[in-house]
Amino acid sequence: MRMVRKVGLLVVVGVLSLAVQAGESPAHAMSAGDCWTKAMNAGDVDAVAACYLPDAVMWFPGGGMVKGREAIRKGYADYFAAYTIKDASLDDMGHVDAGAAKTTWGTFKIVMVSKADGKPVTERGRFTDVSRKVHGHWLYAVDHASDDPAPATN
């Protein structure tokens, strides 16, 4: 009985050690939103695209739907060609976890500089996304972002 406990303890220690080496706890992998924020702030279009499943669907703010990681990458490449990202952030207002799937909603803010005229631009909006955990990584399956509506005028 003692030997079984020691082996069990060694297995648990080994799993925890591997998780620490990988930079995450066994119960918490980096979210798709964390992946996106890190990649956006690095200005790395390939890293942003890597946050999406190969068959992901996305609605860019003010644009139509695009499908597939390559189409999403192209949309971000056009974005990075027009702007230098200074700070991108997500404010997670809520989420529902369902095992290997998660739905998240909240707001976003992107502070950037136009490459055309050097003027600062701040984009604010809201998002709803669905991500799936695949091989230990959370990736966007659906990403729907929209700009905040213009203030109402009376």
Secondary structure, DSSP 8 states (H G I E B T S, - for coil): -HHHHHHHHHHHHHHHHHHHHHTSBTTB---HHHHHHHHHHHT-HHHHHTTEEEEEEEE-TTS-EEESHHHHHHHHHHHHHHEEEEEEEEEEEEEEEETTEEEEEEEEEEEEEETTT--EEEEEEEEEEEEEEETTEEEEEEEEEEE-------
